[in-house]
Amino acid sequence: MHLSDIDYELPQHLIAQHPIEPRDAARLLVDIDLNDPSSEPAHRHVSDFVEFVRPGDVVVVNHTRVMPARVILHRASGGIVEALFLEEKDPILAVWESLLRPGGKLKVGEILYSSDDTEFLQVGERTEAGDTFLVRLLGGSVVDQLAKYGSMPLPPYITEVLQDAERYQTVFAHDQKSSAAPTAGLHFTPELLQHVRDAGVAICEVELVVGLDTFKPISVDNPLDHLIHTESYRVPQSTMTACNDAHSRGARVIAIGTTATRALESVAKFGQLEGRTNLFITPGFEWKVVDMMMTNFHMPRTTLLLMIQSFVGTRWRKIYEEAITREYRMLSFGDAMLLARRTD
């Protein structure tokens, strides 16, 4: 493959800067007709999602909650450093993997300070990946420290202030662990979830802790050479049982988002209900669990777009071209698409 295979021109004015209200008012591009390869996508709204499910289907959501993981710190010299807390590595020593920017001049052992000049963290060694650091949190629990000094870690392409931090959380979020939201789930309301249940569809949960690599652009010429970070996941046995039972009766598994998708397919691939996954879903991947996926529109040159190409083939270009022509709102706070897996 070449990087150009997962590249497209993303108009800057289509990058959504704020979430739409209500949540399920977002537009939904529906491309699930597998009988007619030349069929055109339908244009609906997320509130119409219930029309595309059937009794016996299983909808799977990622329940992870986003931490206020972004903290603005400063060095003793006064230089500003932005810290993004990614994952706890040692709860006893309060060691975390963090992204520190700019990090080029930081020294091992250096102390970084919060806005009120409190010692906040001590810089450790760079990780094996090279773009993050191990840091030791000083002065209290990470929950307390982030609650006091942190803010929501919105992607850098969102430049407007988020007025309500809960709009970067799903309505089913719990277990605060992630440094980014499972954004497809942001579109659901309690009322829509109840409509889905009333239609005879089970809603099951998984957990995949969303980290840096989920959104990180691919920089190598051949996307298949990209080194993907591992992420923590946990899938209840009840969720896998529900998915297997759905398939046994001819029903479908509908994953809400690429993270729920990755969690489910990791269990099928590795045979473990929880752990760390380095599953890299690329064209040619042998899908075992997910039949349909609802997801937002993704950045070009990312692993997420590789997953979409694996799911629907090169038809992704037609879908994205249609969305851009019709000026769908793109990326994390943008609109969504509902896709059926294609085998061609």
Backbone torsions as a table, in degrees:
resi	resn	phi	psi	omega
1	MET	NA	161.4	174.5
2	HIS	-122.2	155.3	-179.8
3	LEU	-58.8	-30.2	179.7
4	SER	-65.1	-19.2	179.5
5	ASP	-68.3	-21.5	179.2
6	ILE	-124.0	34.7	179.2
7	ASP	-116.7	147.4	173.8
8	TYR	-156.2	163.8	-179.4
9	GLU	-86.0	113.8	-178.7
10	LEU	-100.1	108.4	178.5
11	PRO	-63.2	129.0	-175.9
12	GLN	-62.0	-33.2	-176.3
13	HIS	-71.3	-11.7	178.6
14	LEU	-91.5	-6.7	178.6
15	ILE	-74.1	112.3	-176.1
16	ALA	-65.3	130.7	-178.7
17	GLN	-99.1	-11.7	180.0
18	HIS	-151.4	153.9	178.5
19	PRO	-73.6	148.8	179.9
20	ILE	-83.7	152.5	177.9
21	GLU	-120.4	140.0	-13.1
22	PRO	-68.3	171.6	-174.2
23	ARG	-53.4	-44.0	-174.2
24	ASP	-85.2	10.4	174.1
25	ALA	-81.5	-6.8	178.0
26	ALA	-59.7	149.1	177.7
27	ARG	-73.2	152.0	-179.0
28	LEU	-132.4	112.8	174.1
29	LEU	-84.9	121.9	-174.1
30	VAL	-109.7	121.1	179.6
31	ASP	-134.2	80.6	-173.9
32	ILE	-127.8	5.7	179.9
33	ASP	-81.5	102.9	-178.8
34	LEU	-89.9	-8.4	-177.6
35	ASN	-81.8	-25.3	-177.0
36	ASP	-125.6	99.0	-178.3
37	PRO	-58.8	-22.0	-177.8
38	SER	-95.6	5.9	-176.7
39	SER	-63.8	151.3	178.8
40	GLU	-94.1	144.2	176.5
41	PRO	-61.9	149.7	175.2
42	ALA	-94.5	154.6	-176.6
43	HIS	-120.4	109.5	-176.0
44	ARG	-131.5	-156.6	176.2
45	HIS	-130.1	158.3	-178.9
46	VAL	-58.5	-31.7	177.9
47	SER	-59.8	-19.0	178.1
48	ASP	-88.3	0.2	-174.7
49	PHE	-51.1	-39.2	-175.8
50	VAL	-60.9	-23.4	179.4
51	GLU	-70.0	-15.4	-174.7
52	PHE	-107.8	7.8	174.6
53	VAL	-105.8	161.9	-180.0
54	ARG	-127.1	154.3	175.3
55	PRO	-55.9	133.5	-178.9
56	GLY	97.6	-16.5	175.8
57	ASP	-65.4	162.1	175.7
58	VAL	-125.2	125.3	176.0
59	VAL	-102.9	130.9	-176.1
60	VAL	-119.2	127.0	-179.1
61	VAL	-118.7	154.6	175.1
62	ASN	-96.3	116.2	-172.2
63	HIS	-88.6	5.1	-175.3
64	THR	-59.7	144.1	179.7
65	ARG	-107.7	143.8	-175.7
66	VAL	-85.3	134.1	173.6
67	MET	-80.7	152.2	168.4
68	PRO	-75.5	70.1	-162.2
69	ALA	-86.0	-3.0	-178.1
70	ARG	-99.0	123.5	-178.0
71	VAL	-131.0	131.1	175.9
72	ILE	-92.2	119.5	-177.4
73	LEU	-120.6	174.6	173.8
74	HIS	-142.2	153.6	177.1
75	ARG	-81.4	167.9	177.0
76	ALA	-59.4	-28.9	179.4
77	SER	-77.2	-11.9	-179.6
78	GLY	104.6	-12.7	-179.4
79	GLY	-64.5	138.6	-177.6
80	ILE	-83.5	137.3	175.9
81	VAL	-131.5	128.6	175.1
82	GLU	-94.6	126.3	178.8
83	ALA	-109.1	134.4	174.2
84	LEU	-121.1	112.1	-179.1
85	PHE	-78.9	124.0	-173.4
86	LEU	-103.8	-49.6	-174.2
87	GLU	-161.4	138.5	177.3
88	GLU	-74.5	130.2	-179.1
89	LYS	-106.5	-32.5	-180.0
90	ASP	-145.3	101.1	-176.8
91	PRO	-66.6	-27.9	-178.9
92	ILE	-71.4	-44.8	-179.1
93	LEU	-91.2	0.6	-179.0
94	ALA	57.2	44.4	178.7
95	VAL	-96.8	131.0	-179.1
96	TRP	-127.7	151.6	166.3
97	GLU	-86.4	128.6	-176.0
98	SER	-139.0	150.5	171.2
99	LEU	-94.7	125.3	-179.6
100	LEU	-120.2	123.4	-178.4
101	ARG	-133.7	130.9	-8.6
102	PRO	-74.5	145.6	-176.1
103	GLY	-115.7	-1.2	-173.0
104	GLY	-61.7	-32.5	-175.2
105	LYS	-104.2	1.6	-178.9
106	LEU	-69.9	143.7	-177.8
107	LYS	-112.8	145.7	175.5
108	VAL	-60.2	130.1	-178.7
109	GLY	94.3	-10.4	-178.7
110	GLU	-69.1	142.1	178.2
111	ILE	-96.6	134.7	172.8
112	LEU	-110.7	144.4	-170.0
113	TYR	-114.7	148.9	177.3
114	SER	-79.3	-179.9	-175.2
115	SER	-64.3	-24.2	177.5
116	ASP	-100.5	21.1	175.5
117	ASP	68.9	19.8	173.4
118	THR	-80.6	139.4	174.7
119	GLU	-62.5	121.4	-172.2
120	PHE	-106.9	-48.8	-179.9
121	LEU	-149.9	160.0	174.9
122	GLN	-114.2	128.5	-177.8
123	VAL	-73.4	132.7	175.6
124	GLY	-111.3	-157.8	-178.6
125	GLU	-71.9	156.5	170.3
126	ARG	-68.6	149.7	176.7
127	THR	-75.6	171.6	-179.9
128	GLU	-61.0	-32.1	179.7
129	ALA	-66.4	-26.9	174.6
130	GLY	92.8	-17.4	-175.9
131	ASP	-108.0	3.1	176.8
132	THR	-132.8	167.4	-178.3
133	PHE	-122.4	154.4	163.9
134	LEU	-91.0	127.1	-178.9
135	VAL	-128.0	153.3	176.9
136	ARG	-110.5	122.0	-178.9
137	LEU	-75.5	136.5	-178.5
138	LEU	-113.1	145.8	166.5
139	GLY	85.0	17.7	175.6
140	GLY	143.2	177.6	-178.6
141	SER	-69.2	152.1	-179.4
142	VAL	-63.7	-34.2	179.1
143	VAL	-61.9	-46.9	-179.9
144	ASP	-66.7	-43.2	-176.9
145	GLN	-66.4	-43.1	179.7
146	LEU	-70.8	-35.0	177.2
147	ALA	-62.7	-34.0	-177.1
148	LYS	-82.4	-41.8	-171.4
149	TYR	-113.5	-14.9	-171.0
150	GLY	-87.9	167.1	174.3
151	SER	-140.2	166.9	-178.6
152	MET	-63.3	132.5	-176.7
153	PRO	-82.8	68.0	179.5
154	LEU	-65.6	147.9	177.0
155	PRO	-58.9	151.8	-175.9
156	PRO	-63.3	-20.3	179.8
157	TYR	-79.0	-7.9	173.2
158	ILE	-96.4	110.6	-173.6
159	THR	-106.2	-10.4	178.5
160	GLU	-87.8	152.2	-178.4
161	VAL	-73.2	133.4	176.1
162	LEU	-85.6	116.3	-174.4
163	GLN	-73.0	-34.2	-177.7
164	ASP	-122.7	108.5	-176.2
165	ALA	-60.6	-25.7	-179.4
166	GLU	-69.3	-14.9	177.4
167	ARG	-75.6	-7.4	171.7
168	TYR	-102.8	20.1	173.1
169	GLN	-124.5	146.5	172.4
170	THR	-77.6	160.9	-179.8
171	VAL	-73.3	-13.8	178.4
172	PHE	-106.6	14.7	-175.4
173	ALA	-73.5	137.2	168.3
174	HIS	-154.9	171.6	-175.8
175	ASP	62.4	81.3	-176.9
176	GLN	-68.0	110.1	-175.7
177	LYS	-145.8	-22.9	-166.9
178	SER	-92.3	157.5	175.5
179	SER	-105.2	9.4	173.2
180	ALA	-159.0	156.3	-177.7
181	ALA	-85.2	148.3	167.4
182	PRO	-77.2	90.5	-158.6
183	THR	-67.2	-26.9	178.3
184	ALA	-61.5	-33.0	-179.6
185	GLY	-70.7	-15.6	-179.7
186	LEU	-63.3	-18.3	-174.9
187	HIS	-82.1	-12.6	-173.1
188	PHE	-88.6	142.6	174.2
189	THR	-112.0	160.7	174.8
190	PRO	-56.9	-35.7	-179.3
191	GLU	-67.3	-42.3	178.9
192	LEU	-65.2	-41.4	177.4
193	LEU	-60.0	-39.0	178.5
194	GLN	-68.2	-38.1	176.3
195	HIS	-60.5	-38.5	178.8
196	VAL	-64.6	-45.1	178.5
197	ARG	-62.9	-41.5	-179.8
198	ASP	-63.1	-22.3	178.5
199	ALA	-82.7	5.1	178.5
200	GLY	85.2	23.7	-177.5
201	VAL	-110.6	132.1	177.1
202	ALA	-81.6	140.2	174.2
203	ILE	-112.4	118.8	-177.1
204	CYS	-118.5	158.7	-177.0
205	GLU	-115.0	151.7	166.8
206	VAL	-135.3	170.0	172.8
207	GLU	-128.9	124.9	167.9
208	LEU	-132.3	121.2	-177.2
209	VAL	-76.6	111.9	-173.7
210	VAL	-76.2	122.4	-176.4
211	GLY	-121.9	-162.5	-172.6
212	LEU	-61.6	-43.3	-169.3
213	ASP	-74.0	-16.8	179.1
214	THR	-56.1	-37.1	-174.4
215	PHE	-114.3	-1.8	-174.6
216	LYS	-69.5	128.3	177.8
217	PRO	-64.0	148.8	175.7
218	ILE	-82.8	133.7	-175.5
219	SER	-113.3	-11.7	-179.7
220	VAL	-83.4	155.7	-176.4
221	ASP	-64.2	-39.0	177.2
222	ASN	-102.4	111.2	-177.0
223	PRO	-55.3	-27.5	-178.6
224	LEU	-70.0	-14.7	177.5
225	ASP	-88.0	-2.4	-179.3
226	HIS	-63.3	136.5	176.4
227	LEU	-94.2	111.1	-175.2
228	ILE	-89.9	139.5	176.4
229	HIS	-71.2	156.2	174.1
230	THR	-86.0	152.4	177.0
231	GLU	-133.4	147.2	179.8
232	SER	-78.2	137.7	178.6
233	TYR	-141.0	157.8	176.0
234	ARG	-151.5	126.8	-179.7
235	VAL	-124.0	115.3	177.6
236	PRO	-58.4	146.0	177.1
237	GLN	-59.3	-33.8	179.9
238	SER	-62.4	-33.3	178.4
239	THR	-69.1	-45.6	179.3
240	MET	-65.7	-37.0	177.5
241	THR	-63.0	-42.4	178.7
242	ALA	-62.6	-40.4	178.9
243	CYS	-65.4	-44.5	179.9
244	ASN	-65.2	-40.0	178.8
245	ASP	-65.4	-37.7	178.1
246	ALA	-60.6	-46.6	179.7
247	HIS	-63.1	-37.1	-177.2
248	SER	-66.0	-24.2	178.4
249	ARG	-106.1	13.1	175.6
250	GLY	82.1	11.8	177.0
251	ALA	-90.0	179.3	-171.0
252	ARG	-119.2	153.1	172.2
253	VAL	-103.4	122.3	-177.2
254	ILE	-115.3	110.1	-179.2
255	ALA	-89.0	132.9	176.1
256	ILE	-95.3	96.1	178.2
257	GLY	100.7	158.3	179.7
258	THR	-70.4	-25.9	-178.6
259	THR	-74.6	-42.2	174.1
260	ALA	-61.4	-38.9	177.8
261	THR	-60.3	-46.9	-177.8
262	ARG	-64.8	-37.6	178.8
263	ALA	-63.9	-48.2	-179.0
264	LEU	-62.7	-46.2	-177.7
265	GLU	-71.3	-24.4	175.8
266	SER	-66.5	-40.5	177.2
267	VAL	-62.2	-45.5	-179.8
268	ALA	-64.4	-36.2	-176.7
269	LYS	-76.0	-44.5	-171.6
270	PHE	-104.8	-11.8	177.7
271	GLY	73.7	19.1	-180.0
272	GLN	-124.2	134.2	-177.5
273	LEU	-75.8	-19.6	177.6
274	GLU	-153.1	161.8	-179.1
275	GLY	147.4	-147.0	177.3
276	ARG	-117.8	135.6	-177.9
277	THR	-116.2	134.6	170.6
278	ASN	-113.9	24.1	-178.0
279	LEU	-60.4	123.7	-178.7
280	PHE	-114.9	102.7	-175.1
281	ILE	-88.2	113.6	-176.1
282	THR	-130.6	167.5	178.6
283	PRO	-52.2	134.2	-175.6
284	GLY	98.8	-6.7	179.7
285	PHE	-62.1	140.8	179.7
286	GLU	-91.0	99.7	-177.8
287	TRP	-71.6	137.8	-177.3
288	LYS	-121.0	-26.6	-169.2
289	VAL	-120.5	-52.5	-168.0
290	VAL	-83.5	126.2	178.6
291	ASP	-101.6	-33.7	177.9
292	MET	-136.3	151.7	-178.0
293	MET	-138.4	131.5	169.0
294	MET	-104.8	127.8	-175.4
295	THR	-152.3	158.4	174.2
296	ASN	-77.7	175.9	174.9
297	PHE	-85.4	136.7	-168.8
298	HIS	-107.1	159.8	175.5
299	MET	-61.2	147.7	172.3
300	PRO	-65.9	157.8	174.8
301	ARG	60.1	39.6	179.3
302	THR	-123.7	161.8	177.7
303	THR	-63.9	-27.5	179.7
304	LEU	-65.8	-38.0	178.7
305	LEU	-70.5	-32.8	173.5
306	LEU	-61.4	-41.2	178.3
307	MET	-62.8	-42.6	179.5
308	ILE	-63.1	-40.8	177.6
309	GLN	-64.3	-37.0	176.7
310	SER	-63.5	-32.8	-174.6
311	PHE	-80.6	-40.8	-174.8
312	VAL	-122.6	2.6	-178.6
313	GLY	73.8	-161.0	-178.1
314	THR	-70.2	-3.6	175.6
315	ARG	-60.2	-17.8	179.3
316	TRP	-56.1	-31.9	-179.3
317	ARG	-65.6	-42.5	177.6
318	LYS	-60.9	-41.8	-178.7
319	ILE	-64.1	-47.4	-178.5
320	TYR	-68.1	-39.1	177.7
321	GLU	-61.9	-41.0	178.3
322	GLU	-63.4	-43.8	-179.2
323	ALA	-64.0	-42.8	-178.8
324	ILE	-69.0	-40.6	177.3
325	THR	-59.2	-38.9	-178.5
326	ARG	-91.3	8.6	175.1
327	GLU	56.0	49.3	169.1
328	TYR	-65.5	149.8	175.5
329	ARG	-79.4	134.5	-168.9
330	MET	-109.1	158.0	171.3
331	LEU	72.9	-154.7	-162.4
332	SER	-57.1	-42.3	179.4
333	PHE	-98.2	15.0	-174.5
334	GLY	-92.9	-163.6	-179.2
335	ASP	-80.5	-175.8	-173.7
336	ALA	-134.2	170.6	174.2
337	MET	-135.9	148.0	176.8
338	LEU	-114.8	118.1	-171.8
339	LEU	-120.7	145.6	171.4
340	ALA	-105.4	140.9	-178.2
341	ARG	-68.9	133.8	-179.0
342	ARG	-111.1	141.3	-178.9
343	THR	-99.4	-5.7	-178.3
344	ASP	-84.9	NA	NA
